[in-house]
């Protein structure tokens, strides 16, 4: 006898039968929905015990020449985001993130292999749980006309679109293509081996808090003609041409550190600058909770210098392999001095106390 028949014959409450019907409907559609388990992260357990705090690191603060100071937070980004949500809820206009792509690759400056769970019934589950928690908070942090930009590649693009649709709504999610190779920018590019198909692009998922109420600004898109370079204001298009490549981003790092591989997966400054321009105004707050090499803050300072704006950037990154102190902080400090950016820098750390 089926459970549904048993419930009917024993006069089970109507509510139980409704729940069973809903579960059967969900299971019948399981190939079309996103299924993953909630993975409790160690930092969540520490936060539940009240042991996580956000502490100033004033030895790393840099005094600026403007009213604006960027913020760099070292530590677990989930904890940092929850702290930020207390102060900045619905106050951030732009979020730019370049999260782990879940490729399973070892040997990167950060761990892109620890979220892979190949033996599990849902091998993408850990990564989706990890991303959902951070995107949920990003959604809360965004202003009514705020925009989130997420860089991603082919490994998780399908799952991430479904996740963003769930959090932001299908009508608030779009997908852009970023060509990550371009002969104009790739004079130092090292060709990687590939099988059958050469991957020459990645994606940027665009999530609007409320697309109907949001009007993007024009971007300044580069054009090359007769050997010259110029920029033209244009509406955002689905293919982000001419905004730099993976190789040109590594060249930008080499200008600071003398090493193109100081951080293996940077994004070009021009790409991030134009994304920020498209969704911000002169006093916007911009967030990057996967800060990596610090490109987002540099792009924000560059934009402020260009238009006289007072945008503030909040960066969060852990200190795995000394990324935060040796890469993010040092790049911000050196670039600020070289390019005479006016913003100061405040440094905090997520601490777990006994």
C-alpha positions in Angstrom: 0.0 0.0 0.0 1.4 3.4 -0.9 1.9 5.9 1.9 -0.7 8.3 0.4 -3.4 5.6 0.4 -2.5 4.7 4.0 -2.8 8.3 5.1 -6.2 8.6 3.4 -7.6 5.4 4.9 -6.4 6.4 8.4 -7.9 9.9 8.1 -4.5 11.6 8.4 -4.7 15.4 8.7 -5.2 17.1 5.4 -2.0 19.1 6.0 0.1 16.0 6.1 -1.4 14.9 2.8 -0.6 18.3 1.3 3.0 18.1 2.4 3.4 14.6 0.9 1.9 15.9 -2.4 4.4 18.8 -2.4 7.3 16.4 -1.8 6.2 14.1 -4.6 6.0 17.1 -6.9 9.5 18.2 -5.9 11.0 14.8 -6.4 9.4 14.4 -9.8 11.0 17.7 -10.9 14.4 17.1 -9.2 16.2 17.2 -12.6 15.1 20.8 -13.0 15.8 22.2 -9.6 18.9 22.9 -7.7 19.6 20.3 -5.0 22.4 20.7 -2.4 22.9 20.2 1.3 23.6 22.8 3.8 27.3 22.5 4.9 28.0 23.9 8.3 31.3 25.8 8.1 33.8 25.9 11.0 33.5 29.7 11.3 29.7 29.3 11.7 30.2 27.1 14.8 32.6 29.7 16.2 30.2 32.5 15.6 27.4 30.5 17.3 29.6 30.4 20.4 30.2 34.1 20.3 33.9 33.8 19.8 34.3 35.7 16.5 35.1 39.5 16.6 36.1 42.2 14.1 39.3 43.9 15.4 41.1 47.0 14.2 44.7 46.5 13.0 45.8 50.2 13.2 49.4 49.3 12.4 48.3 48.8 8.8 46.1 51.9 8.5 47.0 54.4 5.8 46.0 58.0 6.2 44.5 59.5 3.1 44.0 63.0 1.7 40.3 62.7 1.1 37.2 62.2 3.3 37.0 58.6 2.0 39.0 55.5 3.3 38.7 52.1 1.8 38.4 49.1 4.2 40.3 45.9 4.0 39.1 43.0 6.2 41.4 40.0 6.6 39.6 36.7 7.5 36.7 34.5 6.8 34.4 36.4 4.5 31.2 34.8 5.8 31.9 36.2 9.3 33.0 39.5 7.9 29.8 39.8 5.7 27.6 39.2 8.7 29.4 41.9 10.6 28.9 44.3 7.6 25.2 43.4 7.4 24.7 45.1 10.8 26.0 48.4 9.5 25.6 48.4 5.7 22.3 46.5 5.1 20.7 47.9 1.9 23.5 50.4 1.7 25.8 49.0 -0.9 25.3 49.9 -4.6 27.8 47.5 -6.2 29.2 44.1 -5.3 32.0 42.7 -7.6 33.2 39.2 -6.7 35.5 36.6 -8.3 34.8 33.5 -6.2 36.5 30.1 -6.4 35.5 28.5 -9.7 35.4 25.0 -8.1 37.8 23.6 -10.7 39.5 21.2 -8.3 42.9 22.7 -9.2 45.6 22.6 -6.6 48.6 24.9 -6.4 46.8 28.2 -6.7 47.4 31.0 -4.3 44.0 30.2 -2.8 42.2 26.8 -2.3 40.0 26.1 -5.4 39.9 22.4 -4.6 38.6 22.2 -1.1 35.0 22.6 -2.0 34.9 19.8 -4.5 33.1 16.7 -3.2 33.3 14.1 -6.1 32.1 11.2 -4.0 28.9 12.8 -2.8 25.5 12.3 -4.4 25.6 16.0 -5.4 29.3 16.8 -6.2 28.6 20.5 -6.4 26.9 20.6 -3.1 29.7 22.1 -0.9 30.4 24.8 -3.4 26.7 25.7 -3.7 26.2 25.8 0.0 29.3 28.0 0.3 28.1 30.4 -2.4 24.4 30.5 -1.2 25.3 31.8 2.2 27.5 34.6 0.8 25.0 35.6 -2.0 22.2 35.7 0.5 24.0 38.3 2.5 25.1 40.2 -0.6 21.4 40.4 -1.6 20.6 41.9 1.8 23.5 44.4 1.6 22.5 45.7 -1.8 20.6 49.0 -2.1 17.2 49.0 -3.8 19.0 49.7 -7.1 22.1 47.7 -6.3 23.9 45.4 -8.7 26.0 42.3 -8.1 28.6 41.1 -10.6 30.0 37.6 -10.3 32.9 36.3 -12.4 32.7 32.6 -13.2 33.7 30.0 -15.8 32.2 27.0 -17.4 32.6 24.7 -14.4 29.8 26.2 -12.3 28.0 28.6 -14.7 24.9 26.5 -14.9 24.5 25.9 -11.2 25.3 29.6 -10.4 22.6 30.9 -12.7 20.1 28.7 -11.0 21.3 29.8 -7.6 21.2 33.5 -8.5 17.7 33.0 -10.0 16.6 31.6 -6.7 18.0 34.4 -4.6 17.4 37.4 -6.9 14.6 36.2 -9.1 14.8 35.1 -12.8 13.9 38.5 -14.0 16.8 40.1 -12.1 19.6 37.9 -13.5 21.5 38.4 -16.7 24.7 36.8 -18.2 27.6 38.6 -19.9 30.6 37.1 -21.7 34.1 38.3 -21.0 36.7 37.3 -23.7 39.7 36.4 -21.5 42.1 36.4 -24.5 42.8 39.2 -26.9 45.9 39.7 -29.2 45.9 43.4 -28.4 46.5 42.7 -24.7 48.2 39.3 -24.7 51.8 40.0 -25.7 53.1 38.0 -22.7 50.4 35.3 -22.7 51.5 31.8 -22.1 49.4 29.3 -24.0 48.0 26.4 -21.9 47.4 23.0 -23.4 43.8 22.2 -24.2 41.8 19.2 -25.6 39.6 19.7 -28.6 38.1 23.1 -27.6 40.1 26.1 -26.7 38.3 28.1 -24.0 38.7 31.8 -24.7 36.0 33.4 -22.6 34.5 33.4 -19.1 31.2 34.8 -17.8 30.0 37.7 -15.6 26.6 37.0 -14.0 24.7 40.3 -13.3 22.2 40.2 -10.5 19.9 43.2 -9.9 18.2 43.9 -6.6 15.4 45.2 -8.7 16.1 45.4 -12.4 12.9 47.3 -13.3 14.0 50.2 -11.0 17.7 50.2 -12.0 19.2 52.3 -14.8 22.8 51.4 -15.6 25.3 54.1 -16.5 27.2 54.0 -19.8 30.6 52.3 -19.8 33.6 53.8 -21.4 34.6 51.2 -24.0 38.0 51.3 -25.8 38.3 51.4 -29.5 41.5 51.1 -31.6 41.6 52.8 -35.0 44.5 53.9 -37.3 46.9 52.9 -34.6 45.3 55.1 -32.0 43.3 54.4 -28.8 40.2 56.2 -27.7 37.2 55.5 -25.3 33.6 55.9 -26.3 30.6 56.0 -23.9 28.3 53.0 -24.6 25.5 51.1 -23.0 26.5 47.7 -21.6 26.5 44.9 -24.1 26.5 41.2 -23.5 30.1 40.8 -24.7 32.6 42.8 -22.8 35.2 43.4 -25.5 38.5 45.2 -25.0 38.5 45.5 -21.2 41.6 43.5 -20.6 42.4 39.8 -20.3 43.8 37.3 -17.9 47.2 37.9 -19.3 47.0 41.7 -19.1 45.8 41.4 -15.5 49.0 39.4 -14.8 51.0 42.1 -16.5 49.4 44.6 -14.1 50.6 42.5 -11.1 54.1 42.3 -12.6 54.3 46.1 -12.6 53.9 46.0 -8.8 55.6 42.7 -7.7 57.9 41.9 -10.6 56.1 38.6 -10.9 53.2 37.8 -13.2 52.3 34.8 -11.0 52.1 36.7 -7.7 48.4 35.8 -7.8 47.4 33.3 -10.5 43.8 34.4 -11.3 43.6 38.2 -11.3 41.0 40.2 -13.2 42.0 43.2 -15.3 41.6 46.6 -13.7 39.7 48.1 -16.7 37.1 45.3 -16.6 36.3 45.9 -13.0 36.4 49.7 -13.4 33.8 49.7 -16.1 31.5 47.3 -14.2 31.7 49.6 -11.1 31.1 52.7 -13.3 28.0 51.1 -14.8 26.3 50.6 -11.5 27.6 53.3 -9.2 27.3 57.0 -8.5 30.0 59.2 -7.1 29.4 58.4 -3.4 28.5 54.7 -3.8 29.9 52.0 -1.5 31.4 49.1 -3.4 32.0 45.6 -1.9 34.3 42.8 -2.9 34.2 39.8 -0.5 36.7 37.7 -2.6 39.3 40.5 -2.9 42.3 38.4 -4.0 44.8 40.8 -5.5 42.8 43.9 -4.6 41.8 44.9 -8.1 38.4 46.2 -7.1 39.7 48.8 -4.7 42.3 50.0 -7.3 39.5 50.3 -9.9 37.4 52.3 -7.5 40.2 54.7 -6.7 41.0 55.0 -10.4 37.4 55.9 -11.1 37.3 58.4 -8.2 40.4 60.1 -9.6 38.8 60.3 -13.0 35.5 61.8 -12.0 36.2 63.4 -8.6 34.0 60.8 -6.9 34.1 59.7 -3.3 33.2 56.0 -3.7 34.3 53.8 -0.8 35.4 50.2 -1.4 35.2 47.4 1.2 37.5 44.4 0.5 37.4 41.1 2.3 39.9 38.3 1.8 41.4 35.6 4.0 45.1 35.4 4.6 45.6 32.0 3.1 49.3 31.8 1.9 49.6 35.4 3.2 47.4 36.7 0.4 45.9 39.6 2.4 49.1 41.0 3.8 51.6 40.2 1.1 49.4 40.6 -2.0 46.2 42.6 -1.4 47.6 45.1 1.2 50.9 45.6 -0.5 49.4 46.1 -3.9 47.0 48.7 -2.6 49.8 50.5 -0.7 52.2 50.5 -3.6 49.7 51.5 -6.3 48.3 54.3 -4.1 51.7 55.8 -3.7 52.6 55.5 -7.4 49.3 56.8 -8.8 48.7 59.3 -6.0 45.3 58.0 -5.0 43.8 60.1 -2.3 41.8 57.5 -0.3 43.1 56.2 2.9 42.9 52.5 4.1 41.5 51.0 7.2 42.5 47.4 8.1 40.5 45.0 10.2 40.9 41.3 11.0 38.3 38.6 11.8 39.5 37.0 15.0 38.4 33.9 16.7 39.0 34.3 20.4 39.2 31.6 23.1 
